[in-house]
Amino acid sequence: MIVTTTDTVPGKKVTKVLGIAKGSTIRSKHVGTDIMAGLKNIVGGELKGYTEMLNEAREEALERMEMDADSMGADAVINVRLMTSTVVAGAAEVLAYGTAVKLEAY
């Protein structure tokens, strides 16, 4: 499956738009990570536990988006975007979405 943030795929022609492909996940870290993040917030620096959590969430959201596109019979997902939002304190949603399309070589 080709996944791209651009609106075209070099050397390929979009022959059919199948719809919006999407995938999301909501993640949180355990209370120990929250405590360490609170301490780190006082002294400054990267909150590595949260960086790791969001990296994992992005990968899972992208995988779910690809599965959604595959279920539509897509060859590619173009114009892919990622969005993050806070659901509750300590939990974040990551949404991946794009346009599922059929392709044909030039």
PyMOL commands that set and color helices and strands:
alter all, ss='L'
color gray80, all
select helices_A, chain A and resi 31-43+48-71
alter helices_A, ss='H'
color red, helices_A
select strands_A, chain A and resi 2-3+12-28+76-88+91-105
alter strands_A, ss='S'
color yellow, strands_A
deselect
rebuild
show_as cartoon
